[in-house]
Amino acid sequence: MSNGWGPFGRWLAATDPRLDGDEIDPRFSYANERTFLAWNRTALALIGVGLAVANLLPPFDFAWGRRMIAVPLIALGALVSVESLRDWIANERAMRRGQRLPGSHLPVLLAVVIAVVALVALVVSLVGATD
Amino acid sequence: MDEDAAAPRGDRGLAAERTTLAWRRSGVSVIAVGVAVARGVPTVETVPSRPLLGVVIVVLGGLAFLVSGRQARRRAAAADTPRPTAALADLWPVCASSLLVALGALVVVVLTG
């Protein structure tokens, strides 16, 4: 199976979960694909919000105030993107093997990190506002 | 047992169309983020961050979706379905471009924040 990417392409082809198990109803694969895209849009939104916080909020009294909020959001965006691809692979493989779908860590990860960032933002807002 | 169950490549309703629309939504989202960054991020003296990062985001996102679309078209040409399901080769460019955008954003935030 060649896809024009050389050794990397061969590795991709060998790792593709579609090589596993049996053919499934393509509607399930489409749903999995749409879920991956939705998570990546979420990742982009997190990155965008991080940039907005870092550049559009007024500065706080202490250095790194805005960055304490922005950096975790952007890092979370990167993590969500990677984890969404792993979830796609795991779900596709499970469906083809007729196994139960594995749980995703993304909802918990998102909730925890956003809650922590919200707390940090609250503290920074109360302690570090210039007026 | 009806014929659809025995022939999974039969009528799939509108799932394929919904998936195509999801790809387009994602592409538009990338472009929107790139334009917002190009317009909204302040310029840093040592790094021409604002327009450059915005352009980089738009280009990366566009490239990711072009690469993914190319893979999908190659498979469609080889299959007898109008929109075959995604392969890993179709999805990794999207993930890679998000990671590169995050990296660029982190650099800008550390320099401008």
gemmi code that builds the backbone of each chain (N, CA, C; Angstrom):
import gemmi

chains = {
    "A": [
        ("MET", (0.855, -1.191, 0.000), (0.000, 0.000, 0.000), (0.890, 1.240, 0.000)),
        ("SER", (0.862, 2.004, -1.063), (1.718, 3.174, -1.162), (0.876, 4.425, -1.085)),
        ("ASN", (1.326, 5.418, -0.356), (0.590, 6.668, -0.312), (1.505, 7.853, -0.573)),
        ("GLY", (2.701, 7.596, -1.117), (3.571, 8.679, -1.531), (4.371, 9.308, -0.416)),
        ("TRP", (4.419, 8.742, 0.806), (5.141, 9.360, 1.893), (6.401, 8.590, 2.283)),
        ("GLY", (6.859, 7.647, 1.484), (8.105, 6.923, 1.752), (8.006, 6.086, 3.013)),
        ("PRO", (9.110, 6.038, 3.824), (9.109, 5.211, 5.038), (8.016, 5.630, 6.022)),
        ("PHE", (7.787, 6.942, 6.125), (6.740, 7.414, 7.025), (5.380, 6.913, 6.547)),
        ("GLY", (5.180, 6.932, 5.249), (3.938, 6.433, 4.686), (3.750, 4.953, 4.946)),
        ("ARG", (4.841, 4.206, 4.865), (4.747, 2.766, 5.138), (4.410, 2.519, 6.604)),
        ("TRP", (4.987, 3.353, 7.489), (4.667, 3.217, 8.909), (3.194, 3.545, 9.153)),
        ("LEU", (2.710, 4.601, 8.509), (1.299, 4.983, 8.634), (0.402, 3.843, 8.172)),
        ("ALA", (0.751, 3.290, 7.026), (-0.072, 2.219, 6.464), (-0.092, 1.012, 7.395)),
        ("ALA", (1.070, 0.715, 8.019), (1.156, -0.453, 8.905), (0.391, -0.215, 10.209)),
        ("THR", (0.311, 1.050, 10.643), (-0.338, 1.374, 11.922), (-1.836, 1.607, 11.761)),
        ("ASP", (-2.290, 1.746, 10.533), (-3.688, 2.089, 10.285), (-4.610, 1.046, 10.916)),
        ("PRO", (-5.548, 1.479, 11.762), (-6.441, 0.513, 12.416), (-7.363, -0.205, 11.440)),
        ("ARG", (-7.489, 0.320, 10.225), (-8.357, -0.351, 9.262), (-7.790, -1.687, 8.796)),
        ("LEU", (-6.538, -1.972, 9.147), (-5.963, -3.278, 8.829), (-6.433, -4.346, 9.810)),
        ("ASP", (-6.983, -3.879, 10.932), (-7.423, -4.789, 11.994), (-8.836, -5.268, 11.760)),
        ("GLY", (-9.149, -6.462, 12.223), (-10.537, -6.903, 12.322), (-11.278, -6.969, 10.998)),
        ("ASP", (-12.607, -6.795, 11.126), (-13.500, -6.958, 9.970), (-14.073, -5.628, 9.513)),
        ("GLU", (-14.604, -5.640, 8.308), (-15.277, -4.448, 7.766), (-16.502, -4.128, 8.621)),
        ("ILE", (-16.727, -2.861, 8.867), (-17.885, -2.469, 9.682), (-18.775, -1.529, 8.871)),
        ("ASP", (-19.954, -1.259, 9.432), (-20.851, -0.291, 8.799), (-20.096, 1.041, 8.709)),
        ("PRO", (-19.921, 1.608, 7.513), (-19.132, 2.839, 7.388), (-19.704, 4.020, 8.168)),
        ("ARG", (-20.998, 3.956, 8.496), (-21.567, 5.055, 9.287), (-20.890, 5.175, 10.650)),
        ("PHE", (-20.460, 4.056, 11.219), (-19.753, 4.121, 12.497), (-18.384, 4.781, 12.317)),
        ("SER", (-17.723, 4.451, 11.223), (-16.427, 5.087, 10.949), (-16.596, 6.582, 10.705)),
        ("TYR", (-17.640, 6.935, 9.983), (-17.885, 8.368, 9.743), (-18.111, 9.097, 11.065)),
        ("ALA", (-18.876, 8.474, 11.967), (-19.134, 9.104, 13.266), (-17.828, 9.288, 14.043)),
        ("ASN", (-16.962, 8.280, 13.985), (-15.656, 8.360, 14.647), (-14.827, 9.501, 14.060)),
        ("GLU", (-14.867, 9.612, 12.741), (-14.125, 10.667, 12.035), (-14.646, 12.047, 12.426)),
        ("ARG", (-15.964, 12.195, 12.502), (-16.549, 13.481, 12.881), (-16.179, 13.838, 14.321)),
        ("THR", (-16.112, 12.856, 15.178), (-15.709, 13.101, 16.566), (-14.271, 13.608, 16.627)),
        ("PHE", (-13.392, 12.994, 15.837), (-11.999, 13.457, 15.769), (-11.942, 14.920, 15.326)),
        ("LEU", (-12.696, 15.253, 14.295), (-12.687, 16.632, 13.790), (-13.243, 17.596, 14.831)),
        ("ALA", (-14.265, 17.182, 15.548), (-14.851, 18.048, 16.580), (-13.840, 18.321, 17.697)),
        ("TRP", (-13.115, 17.302, 18.100), (-12.089, 17.511, 19.134), (-10.988, 18.447, 18.635)),
        ("ASN", (-10.624, 18.325, 17.360), (-9.591, 19.220, 16.837), (-10.078, 20.653, 16.728)),
        ("ARG", (-11.353, 20.849, 16.457), (-11.893, 22.212, 16.477), (-11.846, 22.751, 17.898)),
        ("THR", (-12.102, 21.885, 18.872), (-11.987, 22.284, 20.272), (-10.554, 22.674, 20.601)),
        ("ALA", (-9.612, 21.895, 20.098), (-8.192, 22.201, 20.333), (-7.848, 23.574, 19.769)),
        ("LEU", (-8.298, 23.856, 18.562), (-8.047, 25.161, 17.940), (-8.675, 26.282, 18.761)),
        ("ALA", (-9.865, 26.053, 19.267), (-10.536, 27.065, 20.077), (-9.742, 27.351, 21.348)),
        ("LEU", (-9.218, 26.312, 21.973), (-8.407, 26.496, 23.184), (-7.162, 27.315, 22.871)),
        ("ILE", (-6.522, 27.001, 21.753), (-5.326, 27.748, 21.352), (-5.692, 29.204, 21.086)),
        ("GLY", (-6.802, 29.420, 20.400), (-7.248, 30.779, 20.112), (-7.561, 31.558, 21.369)),
        ("VAL", (-8.219, 30.925, 22.326), (-8.542, 31.599, 23.580), (-7.263, 31.920, 24.352)),
        ("GLY", (-6.323, 30.999, 24.341), (-5.039, 31.255, 24.998), (-4.346, 32.479, 24.414)),
        ("LEU", (-4.321, 32.555, 23.100), (-3.716, 33.720, 22.439), (-4.474, 34.997, 22.790)),
        ("ALA", (-5.774, 34.911, 22.829), (-6.590, 36.091, 23.150), (-6.321, 36.559, 24.572)),
        ("VAL", (-6.240, 35.618, 25.502), (-5.960, 35.976, 26.897), (-4.596, 36.658, 27.008)),
        ("ALA", (-3.623, 36.109, 26.312), (-2.257, 36.632, 26.425), (-2.122, 38.009, 25.795)),
        ("ASN", (-2.925, 38.305, 24.797), (-2.709, 39.532, 24.032), (-3.807, 40.578, 24.157)),
        ("LEU", (-4.966, 40.196, 24.616), (-6.067, 41.153, 24.656), (-6.447, 41.587, 26.065)),
        ("LEU", (-6.126, 40.756, 27.074), (-6.441, 41.164, 28.441), (-5.476, 42.265, 28.887)),
        ("PRO", (-5.919, 43.162, 29.752), (-4.984, 44.157, 30.289), (-3.965, 43.476, 31.189)),
        ("PRO", (-2.763, 43.999, 31.267), (-1.720, 43.355, 32.081), (-2.052, 43.396, 33.564)),
        ("PHE", (-1.561, 42.375, 34.278), (-1.735, 42.327, 35.724), (-0.541, 42.983, 36.420)),
        ("ASP", (-0.661, 43.108, 37.751), (0.408, 43.757, 38.509), (1.708, 42.984, 38.471)),
        ("PHE", (1.611, 41.684, 38.369), (2.834, 40.894, 38.394), (3.068, 40.271, 37.025)),
        ("ALA", (4.342, 40.000, 36.790), (4.722, 39.432, 35.490), (4.121, 38.033, 35.338)),
        ("TRP", (3.907, 37.635, 34.149), (3.432, 36.278, 33.827), (1.971, 36.047, 34.238)),
        ("GLY", (1.274, 37.102, 34.648), (-0.110, 36.921, 35.058), (-0.975, 36.354, 33.936)),
        ("ARG", (-0.881, 37.001, 32.765), (-1.679, 36.518, 31.637), (-1.162, 35.190, 31.121)),
        ("ARG", (0.155, 35.033, 31.164), (0.722, 33.789, 30.649), (0.358, 32.582, 31.511)),
        ("MET", (0.109, 32.828, 32.805), (-0.304, 31.721, 33.680), (-1.652, 31.153, 33.260)),
        ("ILE", (-2.453, 31.971, 32.611), (-3.755, 31.509, 32.116), (-3.622, 30.995, 30.685)),
        ("ALA", (-2.852, 31.697, 29.888), (-2.785, 31.373, 28.460), (-2.012, 30.096, 28.169)),
        ("VAL", (-0.876, 29.925, 28.814), (-0.015, 28.773, 28.483), (-0.714, 27.439, 28.745)),
        ("PRO", (-1.377, 27.227, 29.890), (-2.081, 25.951, 30.066), (-3.168, 25.712, 29.034)),
        ("LEU", (-3.851, 26.770, 28.621), (-4.908, 26.600, 27.617), (-4.319, 26.150, 26.282)),
        ("ILE", (-3.217, 26.788, 25.882), (-2.607, 26.411, 24.601), (-2.038, 25.007, 24.681)),
        ("ALA", (-1.399, 24.680, 25.804), (-0.857, 23.328, 25.976), (-1.976, 22.292, 25.960)),
        ("LEU", (-3.098, 22.634, 26.580), (-4.243, 21.724, 26.571), (-4.740, 21.509, 25.144)),
        ("GLY", (-4.731, 22.564, 24.352), (-5.135, 22.432, 22.961), (-4.259, 21.433, 22.217)),
        ("ALA", (-2.947, 21.519, 22.434), (-2.035, 20.574, 21.787), (-2.316, 19.149, 22.244)),
        ("LEU", (-2.531, 18.999, 23.543), (-2.795, 17.665, 24.104), (-4.104, 17.083, 23.580)),
        ("VAL", (-5.122, 17.914, 23.463), (-6.418, 17.452, 22.956), (-6.277, 16.950, 21.530)),
        ("SER", (-5.492, 17.646, 20.731), (-5.317, 17.244, 19.342), (-4.660, 15.865, 19.246)),
        ("VAL", (-3.604, 15.657, 20.011), (-2.906, 14.368, 19.974), (-3.802, 13.251, 20.505)),
        ("GLU", (-4.446, 13.516, 21.624), (-5.293, 12.497, 22.246), (-6.487, 12.140, 21.359)),
        ("SER", (-6.969, 13.118, 20.587), (-8.110, 12.835, 19.710), (-7.719, 11.845, 18.623)),
        ("LEU", (-6.474, 11.938, 18.130), (-6.018, 10.982, 17.115), (-5.870, 9.601, 17.740)),
        ("ARG", (-5.328, 9.537, 18.941), (-5.220, 8.252, 19.636), (-6.601, 7.638, 19.869)),
        ("ASP", (-7.559, 8.459, 20.243), (-8.921, 7.962, 20.458), (-9.516, 7.433, 19.162)),
        ("TRP", (-9.275, 8.159, 18.051), (-9.795, 7.700, 16.762), (-9.255, 6.313, 16.426)),
        ("ILE", (-7.927, 6.149, 16.623), (-7.295, 4.858, 16.333), (-7.882, 3.767, 17.228)),
        ("ALA", (-8.007, 4.051, 18.524), (-8.497, 3.046, 19.472), (-9.956, 2.676, 19.170)),
        ("ASN", (-10.780, 3.676, 18.861), (-12.193, 3.405, 18.572), (-12.349, 2.603, 17.291)),
        ("GLU", (-11.579, 2.989, 16.268), (-11.677, 2.293, 14.975), (-11.281, 0.833, 15.146)),
        ("ARG", (-10.209, 0.621, 15.890), (-9.723, -0.747, 16.121), (-10.760, -1.558, 16.900)),
        ("ALA", (-11.337, -0.963, 17.936), (-12.324, -1.671, 18.766), (-13.562, -2.035, 17.952)),
        ("MET", (-14.024, -1.111, 17.114), (-15.219, -1.388, 16.310), (-14.954, -2.550, 15.349)),
        ("ARG", (-13.772, -2.544, 14.753), (-13.449, -3.592, 13.774), (-13.265, -4.947, 14.437)),
        ("ARG", (-12.870, -4.945, 15.704), (-12.695, -6.214, 16.422), (-13.970, -6.639, 17.131)),
        ("GLY", (-15.006, -5.818, 17.047), (-16.256, -6.146, 17.730), (-16.154, -6.019, 19.236)),
        ("GLN", (-15.250, -5.147, 19.687), (-15.044, -4.983, 21.130), (-15.767, -3.738, 21.611)),
        ("ARG", (-15.864, -3.628, 22.921), (-16.449, -2.447, 23.529), (-15.538, -1.249, 23.230)),
        ("LEU", (-16.145, -0.080, 22.991), (-15.328, 1.099, 22.723), (-14.568, 1.497, 23.980)),
        ("PRO", (-13.282, 1.801, 23.855), (-12.527, 2.233, 25.034), (-12.985, 3.613, 25.474)),
        ("GLY", (-12.902, 3.887, 26.744), (-13.273, 5.213, 27.215), (-12.249, 6.245, 26.779)),
        ("SER", (-12.667, 7.497, 26.694), (-11.753, 8.570, 26.330), (-11.391, 9.362, 27.580)),
        ("HIS", (-10.138, 9.787, 27.618), (-9.698, 10.613, 28.748), (-10.001, 12.088, 28.511)),
        ("LEU", (-10.408, 12.408, 27.277), (-10.523, 13.824, 26.912), (-11.557, 14.611, 27.722)),
        ("PRO", (-12.754, 14.097, 27.940), (-13.713, 14.906, 28.705), (-13.211, 15.242, 30.116)),
        ("VAL", (-12.612, 14.255, 30.775), (-12.103, 14.502, 32.137), (-10.929, 15.469, 32.085)),
        ("LEU", (-10.033, 15.244, 31.139), (-8.862, 16.120, 30.998), (-9.288, 17.565, 30.774)),
        ("LEU", (-10.233, 17.724, 29.872), (-10.728, 19.066, 29.550), (-11.354, 19.723, 30.783)),
        ("ALA", (-12.200, 18.963, 31.474), (-12.899, 19.521, 32.640), (-11.908, 19.911, 33.736)),
        ("VAL", (-10.956, 19.045, 34.011), (-10.006, 19.315, 35.093), (-9.125, 20.519, 34.766)),
        ("VAL", (-8.553, 20.528, 33.575), (-7.637, 21.625, 33.240), (-8.382, 22.952, 33.179)),
        ("ILE", (-9.566, 22.966, 32.597), (-10.322, 24.220, 32.524), (-10.718, 24.687, 33.920)),
        ("ALA", (-11.071, 23.762, 34.799), (-11.410, 24.143, 36.174), (-10.197, 24.751, 36.880)),
        ("VAL", (-9.044, 24.140, 36.691), (-7.821, 24.658, 37.321), (-7.484, 26.036, 36.750)),
        ("VAL", (-7.576, 26.172, 35.436), (-7.288, 27.467, 34.807), (-8.278, 28.524, 35.286)),
        ("ALA", (-9.515, 28.131, 35.474), (-10.528, 29.075, 35.970), (-10.173, 29.548, 37.383)),
        ("LEU", (-9.703, 28.629, 38.207), (-9.289, 28.993, 39.572), (-8.098, 29.935, 39.533)),
        ("VAL", (-7.148, 29.604, 38.688), (-5.962, 30.470, 38.536), (-6.398, 31.853, 38.070)),
        ("ALA", (-7.303, 31.888, 37.106), (-7.781, 33.171, 36.582), (-8.472, 33.972, 37.677)),
        ("LEU", (-9.226, 33.273, 38.516), (-9.913, 33.953, 39.607), (-8.911, 34.571, 40.578)),
        ("VAL", (-7.931, 33.774, 40.955), (-6.920, 34.270, 41.902), (-6.143, 35.431, 41.281)),
        ("VAL", (-5.728, 35.237, 40.049), (-4.948, 36.281, 39.367), (-5.775, 37.559, 39.230)),
        ("SER", (-7.048, 37.415, 38.947), (-7.918, 38.581, 38.786), (-8.082, 39.328, 40.101)),
        ("LEU", (-8.228, 38.576, 41.190), (-8.453, 39.213, 42.484), (-7.176, 39.828, 43.035)),
        ("VAL", (-6.057, 39.130, 42.794), (-4.801, 39.576, 43.388), (-4.050, 40.549, 42.498)),
        ("GLY", (-4.141, 40.327, 41.190), (-3.222, 41.015, 40.290), (-3.800, 42.118, 39.449)),
        ("ALA", (-5.016, 42.507, 39.641), (-5.582, 43.561, 38.792), (-4.911, 44.885, 39.125)),
        ("THR", (-4.702, 45.702, 38.054), (-4.034, 46.982, 38.270), (-4.961, 48.025, 38.833)),
        ("ASP", (-6.284, 47.811, 38.718), (-7.222, 48.784, 39.318), (-8.349, 48.109, 40.062)),
    ],
    "B": [
        ("MET", (-33.185, -11.304, 6.244), (-32.111, -10.299, 6.296), (-32.176, -9.472, 5.013)),
        ("ASP", (-32.281, -8.157, 5.158), (-32.407, -7.367, 3.944), (-31.064, -7.195, 3.250)),
        ("GLU", (-31.118, -6.709, 2.038), (-29.888, -6.650, 1.227), (-28.910, -5.618, 1.759)),
        ("ASP", (-29.425, -4.568, 2.435), (-28.513, -3.545, 2.943), (-27.568, -4.115, 3.978)),
        ("ALA", (-28.061, -5.016, 4.837), (-27.213, -5.577, 5.882), (-26.131, -6.450, 5.258)),
        ("ALA", (-26.460, -7.109, 4.151), (-25.478, -7.970, 3.521), (-24.514, -7.162, 2.671)),
        ("ALA", (-24.861, -5.922, 2.333), (-24.010, -5.098, 1.466), (-23.749, -3.766, 2.165)),
        ("PRO", (-22.727, -3.694, 3.035), (-22.481, -2.479, 3.805), (-22.150, -1.281, 2.951)),
        ("ARG", (-21.819, -1.495, 1.678), (-21.530, -0.355, 0.841), (-22.765, 0.147, 0.119)),
        ("GLY", (-23.913, -0.237, 0.566), (-25.160, 0.274, -0.008), (-25.481, 1.647, 0.550)),
        ("ASP", (-26.739, 1.976, 0.587), (-27.187, 3.292, 1.009), (-26.769, 3.579, 2.455)),
        ("ARG", (-26.069, 4.682, 2.690), (-25.635, 5.022, 4.037), (-26.345, 6.259, 4.524)),
        ("GLY", (-27.401, 6.622, 3.895), (-28.088, 7.830, 4.316), (-27.193, 9.028, 4.070)),
        ("LEU", (-27.258, 9.988, 5.007), (-26.522, 11.230, 4.801), (-25.252, 11.298, 5.652)),
        ("ALA", (-24.807, 10.202, 6.196), (-23.621, 10.210, 7.059), (-22.392, 10.701, 6.307)),
        ("ALA", (-22.235, 10.286, 5.050), (-21.064, 10.713, 4.278), (-21.101, 12.224, 4.053)),
        ("GLU", (-22.308, 12.737, 3.777), (-22.437, 14.183, 3.559), (-22.152, 14.949, 4.849)),
        ("ARG", (-22.639, 14.444, 5.987), (-22.372, 15.105, 7.276), (-20.879, 15.123, 7.555)),
        ("THR", (-20.200, 14.059, 7.202), (-18.751, 13.995, 7.452), (-18.023, 14.992, 6.564)),
        ("THR", (-18.431, 15.106, 5.311), (-17.819, 16.111, 4.429), (-18.031, 17.514, 4.984)),
        ("LEU", (-19.235, 17.779, 5.478), (-19.509, 19.088, 6.061), (-18.655, 19.335, 7.301)),
        ("ALA", (-18.417, 18.287, 8.092), (-17.564, 18.426, 9.278), (-16.153, 18.830, 8.873)),
        ("TRP", (-15.638, 18.246, 7.778), (-14.316, 18.639, 7.277), (-14.323, 20.111, 6.867)),
        ("ARG", (-15.353, 20.534, 6.193), (-15.406, 21.930, 5.757), (-15.500, 22.872, 6.944)),
        ("ARG", (-16.294, 22.478, 7.963), (-16.390, 23.293, 9.184), (-15.027, 23.433, 9.818)),
        ("SER", (-14.306, 22.350, 9.876), (-12.974, 22.368, 10.481), (-12.035, 23.271, 9.690)),
        ("GLY", (-12.093, 23.186, 8.378), (-11.246, 24.044, 7.544), (-11.572, 25.512, 7.756)),
        ("VAL", (-12.846, 25.839, 7.831), (-13.260, 27.224, 8.069), (-12.789, 27.687, 9.446)),
        ("SER", (-12.855, 26.804, 10.448), (-12.406, 27.150, 11.802), (-10.929, 27.509, 11.808)),
        ("VAL", (-10.139, 26.733, 11.083), (-8.696, 27.002, 11.029), (-8.446, 28.370, 10.401)),
        ("ILE", (-9.122, 28.644, 9.313), (-8.939, 29.924, 8.639), (-9.382, 31.066, 9.550)),
        ("ALA", (-10.494, 30.871, 10.261), (-10.991, 31.917, 11.163), (-9.983, 32.212, 12.273)),
        ("VAL", (-9.408, 31.162, 12.857), (-8.402, 31.352, 13.910), (-7.187, 32.078, 13.333)),
        ("GLY", (-6.769, 31.698, 12.150), (-5.615, 32.342, 11.526), (-5.864, 33.821, 11.279)),
        ("VAL", (-7.032, 34.139, 10.766), (-7.353, 35.541, 10.492), (-7.453, 36.329, 11.793)),
        ("ALA", (-8.075, 35.741, 12.813), (-8.197, 36.415, 14.108), (-6.820, 36.691, 14.707)),
        ("VAL", (-5.928, 35.728, 14.567), (-4.575, 35.909, 15.095), (-3.854, 36.992, 14.298)),
        ("ALA", (-4.000, 36.969, 12.998), (-3.327, 37.956, 12.155), (-3.799, 39.364, 12.490)),
        ("ARG", (-5.052, 39.483, 12.871), (-5.603, 40.791, 13.172), (-5.413, 41.200, 14.613)),
        ("GLY", (-5.357, 40.206, 15.522), (-5.479, 40.536, 16.933), (-4.222, 40.460, 17.758)),
        ("VAL", (-3.214, 39.729, 17.286), (-2.016, 39.559, 18.098), (-1.087, 40.760, 17.876)),
        ("PRO", (-0.642, 41.415, 18.920), (0.203, 42.598, 18.733), (1.589, 42.229, 18.205)),
        ("THR", (2.201, 43.146, 17.517), (3.518, 42.912, 16.941), (4.578, 42.977, 18.027)),
        ("VAL", (5.496, 42.082, 17.961), (6.633, 42.095, 18.889), (7.818, 42.703, 18.154)),
        ("GLU", (8.599, 43.501, 18.851), (9.697, 44.197, 18.171), (10.662, 43.241, 17.491)),
        ("THR", (11.017, 42.182, 18.185), (12.024, 41.274, 17.630), (11.419, 40.192, 16.761)),
        ("VAL", (10.120, 40.018, 16.857), (9.477, 38.948, 16.083), (8.240, 39.524, 15.393)),
        ("PRO", (8.180, 39.485, 14.061), (6.983, 39.987, 13.365), (5.834, 39.008, 13.550)),
        ("SER", (5.289, 38.963, 14.757), (4.438, 37.831, 15.107), (3.048, 37.903, 14.530)),
        ("ARG", (2.488, 39.120, 14.497), (1.047, 39.143, 14.241), (0.662, 38.626, 12.862)),
        ("PRO", (1.031, 39.334, 11.813), (0.574, 38.825, 10.517), (1.223, 37.481, 10.196)),
        ("LEU", (2.469, 37.324, 10.605), (3.177, 36.094, 10.267), (2.512, 34.876, 10.882)),
        ("LEU", (2.198, 34.954, 12.191), (1.587, 33.786, 12.833), (0.219, 33.502, 12.232)),
        ("GLY", (-0.529, 34.554, 11.964), (-1.839, 34.353, 11.367), (-1.745, 33.683, 10.010)),
        ("VAL", (-0.803, 34.161, 9.202), (-0.618, 33.556, 7.882), (-0.162, 32.109, 8.023)),
        ("VAL", (0.743, 31.882, 8.971), (1.244, 30.516, 9.191), (0.097, 29.581, 9.570)),
        ("ILE", (-0.788, 30.050, 10.445), (-1.926, 29.216, 10.860), (-2.815, 28.897, 9.667)),
        ("VAL", (-3.118, 29.920, 8.872), (-3.990, 29.687, 7.721), (-3.328, 28.720, 6.740)),
        ("VAL", (-2.041, 28.926, 6.479), (-1.345, 28.064, 5.524), (-1.247, 26.625, 6.034)),
        ("LEU", (-0.870, 26.495, 7.322), (-0.763, 25.147, 7.905), (-2.104, 24.430, 7.855)),
        ("GLY", (-3.146, 25.141, 8.279), (-4.466, 24.520, 8.285), (-4.913, 24.153, 6.882)),
        ("GLY", (-4.671, 25.080, 5.940), (-5.033, 24.794, 4.561), (-4.261, 23.603, 4.013)),
        ("LEU", (-2.963, 23.550, 4.305), (-2.141, 22.424, 3.847), (-2.622, 21.108, 4.425)),
        ("ALA", (-2.945, 21.154, 5.723), (-3.415, 19.933, 6.379), (-4.656, 19.391, 5.680)),
        ("PHE", (-5.579, 20.273, 5.377), (-6.810, 19.804, 4.747), (-6.600, 19.444, 3.289)),
        ("LEU", (-5.648, 20.089, 2.628), (-5.341, 19.699, 1.247), (-4.734, 18.303, 1.208)),
        ("VAL", (-3.790, 18.068, 2.123), (-3.145, 16.746, 2.173), (-4.176, 15.680, 2.477)),
        ("SER", (-5.017, 15.956, 3.466), (-6.045, 14.990, 3.842), (-7.009, 14.748, 2.686)),
        ("GLY", (-7.377, 15.808, 1.998), (-8.288, 15.660, 0.874), (-7.659, 14.865, -0.261)),
        ("ARG", (-6.346, 15.076, -0.468), (-5.639, 14.334, -1.518), (-5.665, 12.838, -1.225)),
        ("GLN", (-5.401, 12.490, 0.035), (-5.443, 11.082, 0.423), (-6.827, 10.509, 0.191)),
        ("ALA", (-7.850, 11.266, 0.571), (-9.220, 10.770, 0.427), (-9.575, 10.585, -1.042)),
        ("ARG", (-9.121, 11.508, -1.899), (-9.445, 11.378, -3.320), (-8.732, 10.178, -3.928)),
        ("ARG", (-7.506, 9.929, -3.495), (-6.778, 8.764, -4.020), (-7.496, 7.473, -3.664)),
        ("ARG", (-7.978, 7.417, -2.422), (-8.692, 6.194, -2.030), (-10.027, 6.088, -2.733)),
        ("ALA", (-10.710, 7.230, -2.903), (-12.008, 7.184, -3.599), (-11.831, 6.685, -5.015)),
        ("ALA", (-10.744, 7.075, -5.654), (-10.486, 6.627, -7.018), (-10.261, 5.122, -7.076)),
        ("ALA", (-9.742, 4.578, -5.960), (-9.434, 3.149, -5.933), (-10.579, 2.305, -5.395)),
        ("ALA", (-11.598, 2.953, -4.827), (-12.704, 2.214, -4.220), (-13.985, 2.433, -5.017)),
        ("ASP", (-15.006, 1.696, -4.703), (-16.255, 1.870, -5.443), (-17.288, 2.640, -4.626)),
        ("THR", (-16.818, 3.411, -3.678), (-17.728, 4.189, -2.853), (-17.496, 5.680, -3.124)),
        ("PRO", (-18.528, 6.498, -2.992), (-18.348, 7.916, -3.256), (-17.491, 8.609, -2.199)),
        ("ARG", (-17.503, 8.143, -0.967), (-16.658, 8.740, 0.047), (-16.220, 7.648, 1.018)),
        ("PRO", (-15.085, 7.005, 0.744), (-14.628, 5.932, 1.633), (-14.265, 6.486, 3.003)),
        ("THR", (-14.234, 5.598, 3.963), (-13.946, 6.034, 5.337), (-12.488, 6.464, 5.454)),
        ("ALA", (-12.210, 7.232, 6.494), (-10.892, 7.850, 6.658), (-9.850, 6.818, 7.055)),
        ("ALA", (-8.631, 7.062, 6.601), (-7.469, 6.288, 7.023), (-6.619, 7.165, 7.933)),
        ("LEU", (-5.661, 6.548, 8.612), (-4.763, 7.311, 9.482), (-4.027, 8.380, 8.675)),
        ("ALA", (-3.707, 8.063, 7.432), (-2.993, 9.014, 6.572), (-3.823, 10.265, 6.288)),
        ("ASP", (-5.145, 10.158, 6.433), (-5.997, 11.328, 6.199), (-6.050, 12.239, 7.411)),
        ("LEU", (-5.846, 11.682, 8.586), (-6.099, 12.432, 9.811), (-4.847, 13.001, 10.458)),
        ("TRP", (-3.700, 12.361, 10.258), (-2.513, 12.856, 10.956), (-2.117, 14.275, 10.546)),
        ("PRO", (-2.346, 14.718, 9.278), (-2.010, 16.118, 8.970), (-2.785, 17.129, 9.799)),
        ("VAL", (-4.031, 16.795, 10.121), (-4.838, 17.709, 10.932), (-4.225, 17.834, 12.324)),
        ("CYS", (-3.873, 16.699, 12.910), (-3.258, 16.684, 14.236), (-1.919, 17.420, 14.214)),
        ("ALA", (-1.119, 17.153, 13.195), (0.201, 17.783, 13.108), (0.089, 19.290, 12.976)),
        ("SER", (-0.856, 19.761, 12.188), (-0.990, 21.212, 12.028), (-1.466, 21.859, 13.325)),
        ("SER", (-2.361, 21.199, 14.066), (-2.797, 21.743, 15.365), (-1.618, 21.845, 16.318)),
        ("LEU", (-0.755, 20.841, 16.298), (0.416, 20.865, 17.175), (1.355, 22.007, 16.802)),
        ("LEU", (1.570, 22.207, 15.508), (2.452, 23.291, 15.073), (1.865, 24.655, 15.417)),
        ("VAL", (0.557, 24.789, 15.266), (-0.102, 26.035, 15.634), (0.058, 26.281, 17.131)),
        ("ALA", (-0.115, 25.230, 17.948), (0.042, 25.380, 19.400), (1.465, 25.800, 19.739)),
        ("LEU", (2.427, 25.213, 19.050), (3.828, 25.558, 19.302), (4.086, 27.023, 18.965)),
        ("GLY", (3.588, 27.453, 17.803), (3.746, 28.856, 17.416), (3.076, 29.787, 18.405)),
        ("ALA", (1.898, 29.404, 18.873), (1.174, 30.228, 19.843), (1.949, 30.335, 21.156)),
        ("LEU", (2.534, 29.225, 21.585), (3.312, 29.249, 22.833), (4.508, 30.190, 22.691)),
        ("VAL", (5.173, 30.137, 21.551), (6.321, 31.021, 21.327), (5.880, 32.482, 21.397)),
        ("VAL", (4.773, 32.779, 20.722), (4.277, 34.159, 20.705), (3.880, 34.599, 22.103)),
        ("VAL", (3.200, 33.743, 22.844), (2.726, 34.106, 24.186), (3.908, 34.345, 25.120)),
        ("VAL", (4.912, 33.537, 25.023), (6.071, 33.708, 25.890), (6.793, 35.012, 25.543)),
        ("LEU", (6.806, 35.365, 24.262), (7.510, 36.579, 23.847), (6.683, 37.845, 24.066)),
        ("THR", (5.360, 37.742, 23.986), (4.541, 38.937, 24.018), (3.693, 39.071, 25.271)),
        ("GLY", (3.543, 38.040, 26.052), (2.574, 38.029, 27.146), (2.851, 38.972, 28.300)),
    ],
}
model = gemmi.Model(1)
for chain_id, residues in chains.items():
    chain = gemmi.Chain(chain_id)
    for i, (resn, *xyz) in enumerate(residues, 1):
        res = gemmi.Residue()
        res.name, res.seqid = resn, gemmi.SeqId(i, " ")
        for name, pos in zip(("N", "CA", "C"), xyz):
            atom = gemmi.Atom()
            atom.name, atom.element = name, gemmi.Element(name[0])
            atom.pos, atom.b_iso = gemmi.Position(*pos), 0.0
            res.add_atom(atom)
        chain.add_residue(res)
    model.add_chain(chain)
structure = gemmi.Structure()
structure.add_model(model)
structure.setup_entities()
